[in-house]
Amino acid sequence: MPSALPIADPAPADGLLTPGAGAGDVPFGVYVHVPFCRVRCGYCDFNTYTASELRGVRRDDYAGHAVREVRWAAEVLDRSGVPRRPVSTVFFGGGTPTMLPASDLAMILRAIDDTWGILPGAEVTTEANPDSVDADAIATLQRAGFTRMSYGMQSAVPQVLATLDRTHDPERVPVVVDLAKQQGLDVSLDLIYSTPGESLDDWRTSLDAALACEPDHVSAYSLIVEDGTAMGRAVSRGELPAPDDDLAADMYELADRVLADAGYGWYEVSNWARLDADGGTDRHASRHNLSYWKGHDWWGIGPGAHSAVAGTRWWNVKHPAAYAARVLQGESPAAGRETLDDDTRYVERVLLAARVRGELTTAELGREARGRVASLIARGLVDGSAAVRGRLELTLQGRLLADAVVRELLD
């Protein structure tokens, strides 16, 4: 089952917020969590449910519940005095959002637009498995206003996919990429490396297969074996080898080199976008994910979804049955919430912005942290020329040790 929710203050049934100064001054996005999967992958710790785990909740009813939360959310923000803002990004994640009919996803998106308005040129993404969409579904999504498909490719090597409990045929990936391109949609491919038993050659095979599809964007995440997952239990019993940190570093360096040679630039530690004509990554970077790393506001719709608006962060109850009961009663689906103080905001700003190329300024750092930048440059972890321009930018070695860099800045 998915991991537990954070422990924090109880959330009021009316969901009202107490906005501070500057509420509404940053962009506003919407995340929609669709918690359904056909099978549970052994490594997955996300809030997802297979048909046997739904306890009588009908997947067919989910879109209606999500629309109710959208409308209720707008009322809460209005009553809380948070200025209405049009939506700059929408992201449907999961789970597998495309386990729902494309018409259901379109209905939720239409409700978001009718409620808040979606900015012209907004980025609207849905995640999908390669075997969960076809030409008709993708065409329906494009007509509804989706602009981007994010496919869970993970690997092109059958035995690696089997270890991950992924069920799609790797040959399906170029097919669905082409279907999205035919509709004029941007395409992102998600990859996982350091799977137990995966070799460096296996990883190169997956990178080459991904690049052969000519996506606009590639995400590459090092596998984390979580406690409580099927893979975690298999590793603890010795049935699978634990990921090797040194091999994972080699895989990251290979990915960065291969992607750079193919015309992709890193803009966040685990994300690369096709370079623009000016050498930047703005056109194809994930604007929604950047909004998290930059500290923008977003409302999370659905079971277990997290939100952050006007200095308050909260998370919904996890199970779809509990979520449906709250929403149908007109109550907040939130399980807990917390108000961020200045110290927490600073820690999170450094923690997240340091991962984004050129996002964190040295002026934002505290006096002691600024004093440590010279040492980080000397050790090859921070780019010196960027620091001269007032930006903290990780080098390749710094990206490999990003957590250590952040800890040093925050100590």
C-alpha positions as CSV (number, residue, x, y, z in Angstrom):
1,M,0.0,0.0,0.0
2,P,1.1,3.6,-0.4
3,S,3.2,5.3,2.2
4,A,1.5,7.2,5.1
5,L,0.6,10.9,4.9
6,P,2.6,13.5,6.8
7,I,1.7,14.3,10.4
8,A,0.5,17.9,10.8
9,D,-2.4,20.0,12.0
10,P,-5.9,18.8,11.3
11,A,-7.5,20.6,8.4
12,P,-10.8,22.4,9.0
13,A,-13.9,21.0,7.3
14,D,-14.6,24.3,5.5
15,G,-11.0,24.4,4.1
16,L,-10.7,28.1,4.6
17,L,-7.2,29.6,4.4
18,T,-5.5,32.6,6.2
19,P,-3.5,34.2,3.4
20,G,-0.6,36.5,4.3
21,A,0.7,39.5,2.5
22,G,1.3,38.9,-1.2
23,A,-1.3,36.1,-1.5
24,G,-2.1,35.7,-5.2
25,D,1.2,37.3,-6.4
26,V,2.6,34.1,-7.9
27,P,1.4,31.9,-10.7
28,F,-1.3,29.3,-10.0
29,G,-1.4,25.8,-11.3
30,V,-3.6,22.7,-10.8
31,Y,-2.5,19.2,-10.3
32,V,-5.1,16.3,-10.7
33,H,-4.2,13.0,-9.1
34,V,-5.8,10.0,-10.8
35,P,-5.0,7.1,-8.5
36,F,-5.8,4.1,-10.7
37,C,-3.5,1.5,-12.1
38,R,-4.1,-1.8,-13.9
39,V,-1.3,-3.4,-11.8
40,R,0.9,-2.2,-9.0
41,C,4.5,-1.9,-10.0
42,G,6.8,-3.5,-7.4
43,Y,8.9,-0.3,-6.9
44,C,5.9,2.1,-6.7
45,D,5.2,4.0,-3.4
46,F,2.7,6.4,-4.9
47,N,-0.9,6.7,-3.9
48,T,-2.4,4.3,-6.4
49,Y,-5.0,1.5,-6.4
50,T,-5.9,-1.4,-8.5
51,A,-9.5,-2.5,-9.1
52,S,-9.4,-5.0,-6.1
53,E,-8.4,-2.2,-3.7
54,L,-11.2,0.3,-4.5
55,R,-13.6,-1.0,-1.8
56,G,-16.7,-0.4,-3.8
57,V,-15.7,3.0,-5.3
58,R,-16.4,3.1,-9.0
59,R,-13.7,4.4,-11.3
60,D,-16.4,5.7,-13.5
61,D,-17.5,8.2,-10.8
62,Y,-14.0,9.7,-10.3
63,A,-14.3,12.6,-12.9
64,G,-17.5,13.8,-11.2
65,H,-15.8,13.8,-7.8
66,A,-12.8,15.7,-9.2
67,V,-15.1,18.3,-10.8
68,R,-16.8,18.8,-7.4
69,E,-13.5,19.5,-5.7
70,V,-12.6,22.0,-8.5
71,R,-15.7,24.0,-7.9
72,W,-15.5,23.7,-4.1
73,A,-11.8,24.9,-4.3
74,A,-12.7,28.0,-6.1
75,E,-15.3,28.8,-3.5
76,V,-12.8,28.3,-0.7
77,L,-10.3,30.6,-2.3
78,D,-12.9,33.2,-2.8
79,R,-14.2,33.0,0.8
80,S,-10.5,33.1,2.1
81,G,-9.8,36.3,0.2
82,V,-7.2,34.8,-2.1
83,P,-7.5,36.6,-5.4
84,R,-8.6,34.5,-8.4
85,R,-5.9,33.8,-10.9
86,P,-6.1,32.1,-14.3
87,V,-4.4,28.7,-14.4
88,S,-0.9,28.7,-16.0
89,T,-0.3,24.9,-15.9
90,V,-2.3,21.8,-15.4
91,F,-0.8,18.3,-14.8
92,F,-2.7,15.0,-14.6
93,G,-0.6,12.5,-12.7
94,G,-1.1,9.2,-11.0
95,G,-1.4,6.4,-11.0
96,T,-2.3,6.2,-14.7
97,P,-4.6,9.1,-15.6
98,T,-5.3,7.5,-19.0
99,M,-6.9,4.5,-17.2
100,L,-9.9,6.9,-17.3
101,P,-11.6,7.6,-20.7
102,A,-10.1,10.6,-22.4
103,S,-13.6,12.2,-22.3
104,D,-13.4,12.1,-18.4
105,L,-10.0,13.9,-18.4
106,A,-11.5,16.4,-20.9
107,M,-14.4,16.9,-18.5
108,I,-12.1,17.7,-15.6
109,L,-10.0,20.1,-17.7
110,R,-13.2,21.8,-18.9
111,A,-14.3,22.3,-15.3
112,I,-10.9,23.9,-14.4
113,D,-11.2,26.3,-17.4
114,D,-14.8,27.1,-16.6
115,T,-13.9,27.7,-12.9
116,W,-10.6,29.7,-13.1
117,G,-9.9,30.1,-16.7
118,I,-6.8,28.6,-18.3
119,L,-4.3,31.1,-19.7
120,P,-3.7,31.2,-23.5
121,G,-0.6,29.1,-24.2
122,A,-0.8,27.2,-20.8
123,E,0.9,23.9,-20.5
124,V,-1.6,21.0,-20.0
125,T,0.0,17.6,-19.4
126,T,-1.2,14.1,-18.8
127,E,1.0,11.2,-17.8
128,A,0.2,7.9,-19.7
129,N,1.6,4.4,-20.0
130,P,2.5,3.4,-23.5
131,D,-0.2,0.8,-23.5
132,S,-3.0,3.0,-22.0
133,V,-3.6,5.3,-25.0
134,D,-4.5,4.9,-28.6
135,A,-4.9,7.3,-31.6
136,D,-8.5,8.2,-30.7
137,A,-7.7,8.9,-27.0
138,I,-4.8,11.2,-28.0
139,A,-6.9,13.0,-30.5
140,T,-9.6,13.6,-27.9
141,L,-7.1,14.9,-25.4
142,Q,-5.7,17.3,-28.0
143,R,-9.1,18.7,-28.9
144,A,-9.8,19.2,-25.2
145,G,-6.8,21.4,-24.8
146,F,-4.0,19.1,-23.7
147,T,-0.6,20.2,-25.0
148,R,1.8,17.6,-23.7
149,M,2.0,13.8,-23.2
150,S,4.4,12.4,-20.6
151,Y,4.9,8.7,-21.2
152,G,6.2,6.3,-18.6
153,M,8.8,4.5,-20.8
154,Q,11.2,3.6,-17.9
155,S,13.3,1.3,-19.9
156,A,13.7,-0.3,-23.4
157,V,15.1,-3.5,-22.0
158,P,12.6,-6.3,-21.4
159,Q,14.3,-7.8,-18.4
160,V,14.6,-4.4,-16.7
161,L,10.9,-3.7,-17.4
162,A,10.1,-7.1,-15.9
163,T,12.1,-6.3,-12.7
164,L,10.1,-3.1,-12.5
165,D,6.8,-5.0,-13.1
166,R,6.1,-2.8,-16.1
167,T,3.7,-4.5,-18.5
168,H,4.0,-2.5,-21.7
169,D,5.8,-3.7,-24.8
170,P,8.9,-1.4,-25.4
171,E,8.0,-1.4,-29.1
172,R,4.8,0.5,-28.2
173,V,6.8,3.6,-27.1
174,P,7.7,5.0,-30.6
175,V,4.2,4.3,-31.7
176,V,2.5,6.4,-29.1
177,V,5.2,9.1,-29.4
178,D,4.4,9.4,-33.1
179,L,0.6,9.5,-32.4
180,A,1.1,12.4,-30.0
181,K,3.4,14.2,-32.5
182,Q,0.7,13.8,-35.2
183,Q,-1.6,15.8,-33.0
184,G,1.0,18.5,-32.4
185,L,1.6,17.6,-28.8
186,D,4.9,17.9,-26.9
187,V,6.2,14.6,-25.7
188,S,8.2,13.7,-22.6
189,L,9.7,10.3,-21.8
190,D,10.3,9.2,-18.2
191,L,13.2,6.8,-17.6
192,I,14.3,5.0,-14.5
193,Y,17.9,3.9,-14.0
194,S,19.8,1.8,-11.4
195,T,17.1,-0.9,-11.4
196,P,18.4,-4.1,-9.7
197,G,20.3,-6.1,-12.3
198,E,20.5,-3.3,-14.9
199,S,23.9,-2.9,-16.5
200,L,25.4,0.2,-18.0
201,D,24.9,-1.3,-21.4
202,D,21.2,-1.8,-20.6
203,W,20.9,1.8,-19.6
204,R,22.7,3.0,-22.9
205,T,20.2,0.9,-24.8
206,S,17.3,2.7,-23.1
207,L,18.8,6.1,-23.7
208,D,19.4,5.3,-27.4
209,A,15.8,4.0,-27.8
210,A,14.4,7.1,-26.1
211,L,16.4,9.5,-28.3
212,A,15.4,7.5,-31.4
213,C,11.8,8.7,-30.6
214,E,13.0,12.4,-30.8
215,P,11.1,13.5,-27.7
216,D,10.9,17.1,-26.6
217,H,11.8,16.3,-23.0
218,V,13.5,13.4,-21.0
219,S,13.3,12.8,-17.3
220,A,15.7,10.3,-15.8
221,Y,15.3,9.2,-12.2
222,S,17.5,7.0,-10.1
223,L,15.4,4.2,-8.6
224,I,14.8,4.5,-4.9
225,V,13.9,1.2,-3.2
226,E,11.1,2.2,-0.8
227,D,10.3,0.3,2.4
228,G,6.9,-1.3,2.2
229,T,7.0,-2.0,-1.5
230,A,7.2,-5.4,-3.2
231,M,10.7,-4.5,-4.5
232,G,11.8,-3.3,-1.0
233,R,10.8,-6.7,0.5
234,A,12.6,-8.6,-2.3
235,V,15.8,-6.6,-1.7
236,S,15.6,-7.1,2.0
237,R,15.2,-10.9,1.5
238,G,18.2,-10.9,-0.8
239,E,16.1,-11.9,-3.9
240,L,17.2,-8.7,-5.7
241,P,20.4,-6.8,-5.4
242,A,20.2,-3.3,-3.9
243,P,21.0,-0.5,-6.4
244,D,24.7,0.3,-6.5
245,D,25.5,4.0,-5.9
246,D,28.6,4.0,-8.0
247,L,26.9,2.4,-10.9
248,A,24.0,4.9,-10.5
249,A,26.5,7.8,-10.7
250,D,28.0,6.3,-13.9
251,M,24.5,6.0,-15.4
252,Y,23.7,9.6,-14.6
253,E,27.0,10.8,-16.2
254,L,26.3,8.7,-19.2
255,A,22.7,10.1,-19.5
256,D,24.0,13.7,-19.3
257,R,26.6,13.1,-21.9
258,V,24.4,11.3,-24.4
259,L,21.5,13.7,-24.0
260,A,23.8,16.7,-24.4
261,D,25.3,15.2,-27.5
262,A,21.8,14.8,-28.9
263,G,20.9,18.4,-28.3
264,Y,19.2,18.3,-24.9
265,G,20.1,20.6,-22.0
266,W,19.7,19.9,-18.3
267,Y,17.5,22.4,-16.5
268,E,16.8,20.5,-13.3
269,V,18.9,17.7,-11.8
270,S,16.8,14.9,-13.3
271,N,15.3,16.7,-16.3
272,W,16.5,17.6,-19.8
273,A,14.7,19.5,-22.6
274,R,15.4,19.9,-26.3
275,L,17.5,23.0,-26.7
276,D,15.8,26.1,-28.2
277,A,17.4,28.0,-31.0
278,D,19.1,30.3,-28.4
279,G,20.5,27.4,-26.5
280,G,18.0,27.6,-23.7
281,T,15.4,25.0,-22.5
282,D,12.4,27.3,-21.8
283,R,10.2,26.0,-24.7
284,H,10.2,22.4,-23.8
285,A,11.0,22.3,-20.1
286,S,8.1,21.1,-17.9
287,R,6.6,24.4,-16.7
288,H,4.3,22.6,-14.2
289,N,7.2,20.9,-12.5
290,L,9.2,24.1,-12.5
291,S,6.3,25.7,-10.7
292,Y,6.9,23.4,-7.7
293,W,10.7,24.0,-7.7
294,K,10.1,27.8,-7.9
295,G,7.6,27.9,-5.1
296,H,4.5,28.8,-7.0
297,D,0.9,28.1,-5.8
298,W,-1.0,25.0,-6.9
299,W,-4.2,23.2,-5.9
300,G,-4.1,19.4,-5.9
301,I,-7.3,17.7,-6.9
302,G,-8.0,14.1,-6.0
303,P,-7.1,11.4,-3.3
304,G,-3.8,12.0,-1.7
305,A,-3.1,15.1,-3.7
306,H,-1.0,17.8,-2.1
307,S,-1.6,21.6,-2.4
308,A,0.3,24.8,-1.6
309,V,-1.5,28.1,-1.7
310,A,-0.9,31.4,0.0
311,G,1.6,30.0,2.5
312,T,-0.5,27.0,3.6
313,R,0.2,23.4,2.5
314,W,-2.2,20.5,2.8
315,W,-2.8,17.0,1.5
316,N,-6.0,15.1,0.8
317,V,-7.2,11.8,2.4
318,K,-5.6,9.0,0.4
319,H,-8.3,6.4,-0.3
320,P,-10.7,7.1,-3.2
321,A,-13.6,6.0,-0.9
322,A,-12.7,8.4,1.8
323,Y,-12.1,11.2,-0.7
324,A,-15.5,10.6,-2.4
325,A,-17.3,10.7,0.9
326,R,-15.8,14.1,1.8
327,V,-16.3,15.7,-1.5
328,L,-19.9,14.5,-1.8
329,Q,-20.7,16.0,1.6
330,G,-19.2,19.3,0.6
331,E,-16.4,19.0,3.1
332,S,-12.7,19.5,2.7
333,P,-11.0,16.3,1.6
334,A,-7.8,17.4,3.3
335,A,-6.3,15.1,5.9
336,G,-3.9,17.6,7.3
337,R,-2.3,20.9,6.7
338,E,0.6,23.2,7.8
339,T,1.4,26.8,7.7
340,L,4.9,27.6,6.5
341,D,6.9,30.0,8.6
342,D,9.8,32.0,7.3
343,D,12.5,29.5,8.3
344,T,10.7,26.7,6.6
345,R,10.2,28.8,3.5
346,Y,13.9,29.5,3.3
347,V,14.9,25.9,3.8
348,E,12.5,24.8,1.0
349,R,13.6,27.5,-1.3
350,V,17.2,26.5,-1.1
351,L,16.3,22.8,-1.2
352,L,14.2,23.0,-4.4
353,A,15.7,26.0,-6.2
354,A,19.3,24.7,-6.0
355,R,18.2,21.8,-8.2
356,V,17.1,24.1,-11.0
357,R,19.8,25.6,-13.3
358,G,20.2,29.3,-12.5
359,E,17.2,29.6,-10.3
360,L,18.8,30.2,-6.9
361,T,20.6,33.5,-6.5
362,T,23.5,33.9,-4.1
363,A,21.8,37.0,-2.7
364,E,19.0,34.8,-1.3
365,L,21.4,32.7,0.8
366,G,22.0,33.5,4.4
367,R,25.4,35.1,5.4
368,E,26.9,31.7,6.4
369,A,25.7,30.0,3.3
370,R,27.1,32.7,1.1
371,G,30.5,32.1,2.8
372,R,30.4,28.5,1.8
373,V,29.9,29.1,-1.9
374,A,33.7,29.7,-2.5
375,S,34.5,26.3,-1.0
376,L,31.8,24.6,-3.1
377,I,33.3,26.2,-6.2
378,A,36.8,25.1,-5.3
379,R,35.6,21.5,-4.9
380,G,34.0,21.6,-8.3
381,L,30.4,21.4,-7.1
382,V,29.2,24.9,-8.0
383,D,29.9,26.7,-11.3
384,G,32.2,29.7,-10.6
385,S,31.3,31.7,-13.6
386,A,27.6,31.5,-12.7
387,A,28.4,32.5,-9.2
388,V,30.1,35.6,-10.4
389,R,26.8,36.5,-12.1
390,G,25.0,36.0,-8.8
391,R,23.6,32.5,-9.6
392,L,24.2,29.2,-7.8
393,E,24.4,26.6,-10.5
394,L,25.5,23.0,-9.9
395,T,28.2,21.4,-11.9
396,L,27.9,17.8,-13.1
397,Q,29.7,16.7,-10.0
398,G,27.4,19.0,-8.0
399,R,24.3,17.4,-9.4
400,L,25.6,14.0,-8.4
401,L,26.0,15.3,-4.9
402,A,23.1,17.7,-4.9
403,D,21.8,16.6,-1.5
404,A,25.2,17.1,0.1
405,V,25.5,20.6,-1.5
406,V,22.1,21.6,-0.1
407,R,22.9,20.2,3.3
408,E,26.1,22.3,3.4
409,L,24.3,25.4,2.4
410,L,21.7,24.9,5.1
411,D,24.0,23.8,8.0
